[in-house]
Amino acid sequence: MKQESQLRLLIVDDEQSIRRLCVTVGQGLNFSCAEAETAEVALAATETEPPDIVLTDLKLPGQSGTDLLRKMKEVLPRVEIAMMTGHGSIESAVETMREGAYDYIEKPFRVERLRQLLQRMAEKVRLVNENQFLRDRVSAETQLDGIVGTSVKIQDVLRMISRLKDTRTPVLIAGESGTGKELVARAIHFRGPLARMPFVAVDCGALVPTLMESELFGHEKGAFTGALRAKAGLFHAANGGTIFLDEIGELPLEMQAKLLRVLQEKEVRPVGSNEKIAVDTRVIAATNRDLEAAYRAGTFRKDLYFRLNVVTVHLPSLRERRSDIPQLAHCFLDRYAAGENVQIAPAAMKAFLQYDWPGNVRELENCIARAVALGDHQAIELADLPPAIRGTRDTETSPEDATELSTTALADLERMTILRVFEQAGGDKVVAGKMLGISRATLYRRLKRYNIPLRASQKPAVQNVG
């Protein structure tokens, strides 16, 4: 496997002596080097081994270096390309910089000049990659805001994530649709040592059956009708990191056997190839089906089940953690009505707490987004909710549930509402009281009851993953 710090350099020139010199310099800088005589060969090579840095002659047999620059930038926008040129073509080389070339170097060049150019390009590539990693990390952590709550069952999940993030153990995540299985997989990956490596999510239920093997393991050019060029598979794309196989139970038995072989041998064989490619990939699988019942019924391989089921994380449905609903609802309200003083009317929250949420957290998020879009941006009222949620009757909630909801969840609702308003008022108790429609004395009693600091408040204490 390529080391994390090792960049890939591709040299494109029809003169072997130039290529060999560039390879020598590149290897001295710890680059992984590849060569191509023409633009056509270079473009074909990028299908399976995309370069980080390209050093190409401006004049090539067939397509020119400028053609190569344009086409490579289309498929690899972040690749850095420098042009090699003779004295008479400097003006053309400068023109390529307007089209995205990093720089140019004039032949014959000194080794030290070439080394400095490659070092500058490498530094830019690493900076861009680091910025991309930070953006992905922030994005992942933002998405993890969906895993919040203080209920016992969700806290058990968070503790399990904390233990698994530092291991490479295969994990099976079980739970109904919409409970946040991919969020858990991302939490395990991005909070652990593999965070800087790829995370590739695959929806097994969405794969086209006839192309399933090709998508997962790749294919060679001409392997089947329509395979006009070689393509690396998703396992190869996740090499060194994590592949998340969502809805693993949807894979047909034939593909299950091939997946088992990959997990056992840690190598894939692209369709149409006799060569095997080593892959070092952590597998996290997820399912909304009972895989144990499926393997007993013969629809899922028993050996694959036990290979995947080393550790199982069970995600509770939203109806099993109703006390978390106010916290989740305000979390999504902060996302879809950021900076606005939008409240949730008691009747709307009561409907939230009594509804069974067959779509779980995802359905709650969609409901909040819909209510914000259709509402008056002052309060989410019962009328802003979908008919299925508005139509829930009190009789559908048991007396035990009703007691828990009134004493726990509704208290959470009041506490979080005060926290949000107190923060928006900048800690000003007079303003906060007016926004809430209560007196300062009442506000003080509420602050004391919920142990809210009297200074400028912080955001509601939301338990993130990690």
C-alpha positions in Angstrom: 0.0 0.0 0.0 1.2 3.5 -0.8 2.4 5.4 2.3 0.2 8.2 3.3 2.9 10.8 2.8 4.0 9.4 -0.6 2.7 11.4 -3.6 2.3 10.0 -7.1 4.3 11.6 -9.9 3.5 11.0 -13.5 6.1 11.9 -16.2 4.9 12.3 -19.7 7.6 12.7 -22.4 8.5 10.8 -25.6 12.2 11.0 -24.7 13.3 8.1 -22.4 16.3 10.0 -21.1 14.1 12.9 -19.9 11.7 10.5 -18.2 14.5 8.6 -16.5 16.0 11.8 -15.2 12.7 13.0 -13.8 12.0 9.6 -12.2 15.4 9.8 -10.5 14.7 13.2 -9.1 11.1 12.2 -8.1 12.3 9.1 -6.3 14.8 11.2 -4.4 11.9 13.3 -3.1 10.1 10.1 -2.0 7.5 10.2 -4.9 5.9 7.1 -6.3 6.8 7.6 -10.0 5.2 6.4 -13.3 6.0 7.1 -16.9 4.1 7.6 -20.1 5.3 8.3 -23.7 2.1 9.9 -24.9 -0.9 11.8 -23.6 -3.1 8.9 -24.6 -1.1 6.5 -22.4 -1.1 9.0 -19.6 -4.8 9.5 -19.6 -5.4 5.7 -19.6 -3.1 5.3 -16.6 -5.0 7.9 -14.6 -8.1 5.6 -14.6 -6.5 3.1 -12.2 -3.6 5.2 -10.6 -4.6 8.9 -10.5 -1.5 11.0 -10.0 -1.0 13.9 -7.6 1.6 15.7 -9.8 2.1 15.5 -13.5 5.2 16.7 -15.4 4.5 16.7 -19.1 6.3 17.8 -22.3 4.4 20.5 -24.2 5.0 18.8 -27.5 4.0 15.1 -27.6 3.3 12.7 -30.4 -0.5 12.6 -31.0 -2.3 14.8 -28.4 -0.3 17.7 -27.1 0.6 18.5 -23.5 -2.0 21.3 -23.6 -4.6 18.7 -24.6 -3.5 16.5 -21.8 -3.7 19.4 -19.3 -7.3 20.2 -20.3 -8.5 16.5 -20.2 -6.7 15.7 -17.0 -8.1 18.7 -15.2 -11.6 17.7 -16.2 -11.3 14.3 -14.4 -8.8 15.3 -11.7 -9.4 19.0 -10.8 -6.9 18.9 -7.9 -4.0 17.4 -9.8 -1.0 19.8 -10.3 0.5 19.8 -13.8 3.8 21.5 -14.9 4.9 21.8 -18.5 8.3 21.0 -19.9 9.2 23.1 -23.0 11.9 24.0 -25.4 13.1 27.6 -25.7 11.0 28.4 -28.7 7.7 27.4 -27.0 7.9 29.4 -23.8 5.0 31.6 -24.9 2.8 28.5 -25.3 3.9 27.2 -21.9 3.0 30.5 -20.3 -0.4 30.3 -22.0 -1.1 26.9 -20.4 -0.8 28.5 -17.0 -3.9 30.4 -17.8 -5.6 27.1 -18.4 -4.6 25.7 -15.0 -0.9 24.6 -15.3 1.1 25.1 -12.1 4.3 26.3 -13.8 6.7 25.5 -16.7 10.3 24.5 -16.8 12.5 25.1 -19.8 14.7 22.3 -21.4 17.5 21.6 -20.9 16.9 22.1 -17.1 19.2 21.8 -14.2 18.4 19.0 -11.7 18.2 21.5 -8.8 15.6 23.6 -10.7 13.5 20.5 -11.3 13.8 19.4 -7.7 12.6 22.9 -6.5 9.7 22.9 -8.9 8.6 19.4 -7.7 9.0 20.4 -4.1 6.8 23.5 -4.5 4.1 21.4 -6.3 4.2 18.8 -3.6 3.7 21.4 -0.9 0.7 22.8 -2.7 -0.8 19.3 -3.1 -0.3 18.5 0.6 -1.9 21.8 1.6 -4.9 21.3 -0.7 -5.3 17.7 0.7 -5.0 18.9 4.2 -7.7 21.6 3.6 -9.9 19.0 2.0 -9.4 16.6 5.0 -10.3 19.4 7.4 -13.4 20.2 5.4 -14.4 16.5 5.4 -13.7 16.3 9.1 -15.9 19.3 9.9 -18.6 18.0 7.5 -18.5 14.6 9.3 -18.7 16.2 12.7 -21.6 18.4 11.6 -23.4 15.3 10.4 -22.7 13.6 13.7 -25.0 16.2 15.3 -27.8 13.8 14.4 -26.5 11.4 17.1 -27.7 13.2 20.2 -29.6 12.4 23.2 -29.4 11.5 26.9 -31.5 8.3 26.9 -29.9 5.2 28.2 -30.0 3.4 24.8 -28.4 6.1 22.8 -25.7 6.6 25.5 -24.9 2.9 25.1 -24.4 3.4 21.4 -22.1 6.4 22.0 -20.0 4.4 24.5 -19.7 1.5 21.9 -18.5 4.0 19.2 -15.9 5.3 21.6 -14.5 1.8 22.1 -14.6 0.8 18.5 -13.1 3.9 16.9 -9.5 2.9 17.8 -9.8 -0.7 16.4 -10.0 -2.3 12.9 -12.5 -4.8 14.0 -15.4 -5.5 11.5 -18.6 -4.0 12.8 -22.2 -4.8 12.0 -24.7 -1.9 12.6 -28.3 -3.1 13.0 -31.3 -0.8 13.2 -34.4 0.3 11.4 -34.2 2.7 8.4 -33.6 6.2 9.4 -32.0 5.5 12.8 -28.6 6.9 11.7 -26.5 3.8 10.7 -24.3 5.7 8.4 -23.7 8.4 11.0 -22.5 5.7 13.4 -20.2 4.3 10.7 -18.7 7.8 10.0 -18.3 8.4 13.7 -16.3 5.2 14.1 -14.1 6.1 11.1 -13.6 9.8 11.5 -13.0 9.8 15.3 -10.3 7.1 15.0 -6.8 6.7 13.5 -8.2 6.0 10.0 -9.7 9.5 9.9 -7.2 10.8 7.3 -7.8 7.7 5.0 -10.8 7.2 2.6 -14.3 6.5 3.8 -16.4 5.0 1.0 -20.2 4.4 1.5 -21.9 1.9 -0.6 -25.7 1.4 -0.8 -25.8 -2.3 -1.6 -29.6 -2.1 -2.3 -29.0 0.5 -5.0 -26.3 -1.5 -6.9 -27.4 -2.7 -10.4 -27.2 -6.5 -10.1 -25.4 -6.9 -13.5 -22.8 -4.3 -12.5 -22.5 -5.1 -8.8 -19.2 -7.0 -9.1 -17.7 -4.3 -11.3 -18.7 -1.5 -8.9 -17.2 -3.2 -5.9 -14.1 -4.8 -7.4 -13.4 -2.9 -10.6 -13.0 -4.1 -14.2 -10.6 -4.2 -17.1 -11.1 -2.5 -20.4 -13.3 -4.7 -22.6 -14.4 -6.9 -19.7 -18.0 -6.5 -20.9 -20.1 -4.5 -23.3 -19.7 -0.8 -22.4 -16.4 -1.3 -20.5 -14.5 1.2 -22.7 -11.8 1.8 -20.1 -10.4 0.1 -17.0 -12.0 1.2 -13.7 -10.9 0.8 -10.1 -13.6 -0.6 -7.8 -15.0 0.8 -4.5 -12.9 -1.6 -2.4 -9.8 -0.2 -4.1 -11.0 3.3 -3.6 -11.3 2.6 0.1 -7.9 1.1 0.4 -6.2 2.0 3.7 -9.5 3.3 5.1 -13.1 2.1 5.6 -15.8 0.8 3.3 -19.3 1.1 4.6 -21.6 -1.5 3.1 -25.1 -0.2 3.8 -28.0 -2.7 3.6 -25.6 -5.7 3.3 -28.6 -8.0 3.4 -29.7 -6.9 -0.1 -26.6 -8.6 -1.7 -27.5 -11.8 -3.7 -25.9 -15.0 -2.5 -23.4 -15.1 -5.4 -22.1 -11.7 -4.5 -22.0 -12.6 -0.8 -19.6 -15.5 -1.7 -17.3 -13.1 -3.6 -17.4 -10.6 -0.7 -16.5 -13.3 1.8 -13.4 -14.2 -0.3 -12.3 -10.5 -0.3 -12.7 -10.3 3.4 -10.7 -13.5 3.9 -7.9 -12.9 1.4 -7.8 -9.1 1.6 -7.5 -8.8 -2.2 -9.8 -8.2 -5.1 -9.8 -9.3 -8.7 -11.3 -6.9 -11.2 -13.8 -8.3 -13.7 -11.9 -9.5 -16.8 -8.5 -9.6 -15.0 -6.4 -12.5 -13.9 -4.4 -10.3 -11.5 -5.4 -9.8 -7.9 -5.0 -6.4 -6.1 -4.2 -6.3 -2.4 -6.6 -4.1 -0.4 -6.3 -3.2 3.3 -9.8 -2.0 4.1 -11.8 -1.9 7.3 -15.4 -3.2 6.7 -18.4 -1.7 8.5 -21.7 -3.2 7.4 -25.3 -2.2 8.2 -28.7 -3.8 7.9 -32.3 -3.2 8.7 -33.0 -6.9 8.4 -32.5 -9.8 10.9 -29.4 -11.4 9.4 -29.5 -14.2 11.8 -33.0 -15.2 10.7 -31.9 -14.6 7.1 -29.0 -17.1 7.3 -31.2 -19.6 9.0 -33.6 -19.2 6.2 -30.9 -19.7 3.6 -31.0 -16.2 2.1 -27.8 -15.0 3.7 -24.5 -16.9 4.0 -23.8 -18.1 7.5 -20.0 -17.8 7.1 -20.3 -14.2 5.9 -22.6 -13.4 8.8 -20.1 -14.5 11.3 -17.3 -12.8 9.5 -19.1 -9.5 9.6 -20.8 -10.0 13.0 -17.6 -9.7 15.2 -19.1 -6.7 17.0 -22.8 -5.6 16.6 -24.0 -2.1 17.4 -27.8 -2.0 17.8 -29.4 1.4 17.1 -32.7 2.0 18.9 -35.7 3.3 17.0 -36.9 6.8 17.8 -40.0 5.4 19.6 -37.7 3.6 22.0 -36.0 6.9 22.9 -38.9 9.3 23.0 -37.3 11.4 25.7 -34.6 12.5 23.1 -37.2 13.9 20.7 -37.2 17.5 22.1 -33.4 17.6 22.0 -33.3 16.2 18.4 -36.1 18.5 17.3 -34.3 21.6 18.5 -31.0 20.4 17.0 -32.7 20.2 13.6 -34.4 23.5 14.2 -31.0 25.1 14.8 -29.9 23.6 11.5 -32.9 24.6 9.3 -33.7 28.0 11.0 -30.3 29.1 12.1 -30.3 32.5 13.8 -34.0 32.7 13.9 -36.1 32.7 17.0 -38.4 29.9 15.8 -40.2 28.0 18.6 -42.0 24.7 18.7 -45.6 25.1 19.9 -46.6 22.8 22.8 -49.3 21.2 20.6 -46.8 20.4 17.9 -44.3 19.0 20.4 -47.0 16.9 22.0 -47.7 15.4 18.6 -44.0 14.7 18.1 -43.9 12.8 21.4 -47.0 10.7 20.7 -46.1 9.8 17.1 -44.5 6.4 16.4 -41.9 7.7 13.8 -41.7 4.7 11.5 -39.0 6.7 9.6 -37.2 7.4 12.8 -34.7 10.3 13.1 -34.6 10.9 9.4 -38.4 11.4 9.4 -38.2 13.8 12.3 -35.5 15.8 10.5 -37.6 15.9 7.3 -40.6 17.0 9.3 -38.7 19.9 10.9 -37.4 21.0 7.5 -40.9 20.9 6.1 -42.4 22.8 8.9 -39.7 25.5 8.7 -40.2 25.9 5.0 -44.0 26.1 5.2 -44.4 27.9 8.5 -44.3 31.6 9.4 -40.7 31.4 10.9 -42.0 32.3 14.3 -43.3 29.1 15.7 -43.9 25.5 14.4 -47.6 24.9 14.9 -49.6 21.7 14.8 -51.0 22.8 11.4 -47.4 22.9 10.0 -47.0 19.2 10.5 -47.8 16.4 8.0 -51.3 14.9 8.4 -50.0 11.6 9.7 -48.4 13.3 12.7 -51.2 15.7 13.3 -53.7 12.8 13.4 -52.1 11.0 16.3 -54.5 10.5 19.2 -53.7 10.6 22.9 -55.1 7.1 23.3 -52.2 5.8 21.3 -49.8 6.5 24.2 -49.9 4.3 27.2 -50.3 5.9 30.7 -46.8 5.0 31.5 -45.5 6.6 28.4 -47.6 9.7 29.0 -46.2 10.1 32.5 -42.6 9.8 31.2 -43.3 12.3 28.4 -44.9 14.9 30.7 -42.3 14.7 33.4 -39.1 14.1 31.3 -39.5 15.0 27.7 -41.6 18.1 28.2 -39.2 19.3 30.9 -36.4 18.9 28.4 -38.4 20.9 25.9 -38.8 23.8 28.3 -35.2 23.7 29.3 -33.9 23.7 25.7 -36.3 26.5 24.7 -35.0 28.7 27.5 -31.4 27.9 26.6 -31.9 28.8 23.0 -33.7 32.0 23.8 -31.2 33.0 26.5 -28.4 32.5 24.1 -30.1 34.6 21.4 -30.6 37.3 23.9 -26.9 37.3 24.7 -27.6 36.5 28.3 -29.8 39.5 28.8 -32.5 38.3 31.2 -34.9 41.1 30.5 -34.8 40.5 26.8 -35.0 36.7 27.2 -38.0 37.1 29.5 -39.8 39.3 26.9 -39.0 36.8 24.1 -40.4 33.9 26.2 -43.4 36.0 27.4 -42.6 35.5 31.1 -41.5 37.8 33.9 -38.0 38.2 35.1 -38.9 36.4 38.4 -40.3 33.5 36.5 -37.3 33.3 34.3 -35.0 33.3 37.4 -37.0 30.4 38.8 -36.7 28.5 35.5 -33.0 29.1 35.3 -32.5 27.8 38.8 -34.8 24.8 38.2 -32.8 23.7 35.2 -29.4 24.7 36.6 -28.8 27.2 33.8 -25.9 29.7 34.5 -27.0 33.3 35.1 -24.2 34.5 32.8 -24.5 34.5 29.0 -25.6 31.0 28.2 -23.9 28.5 26.0 -25.6 26.4 23.4 -27.8 23.5 24.7 -25.5 20.7 25.9 -25.8 18.3 23.0 -24.0 15.0 23.4 -22.0 14.5 20.2 -20.2 11.3 19.2 -16.7 10.8 20.4 
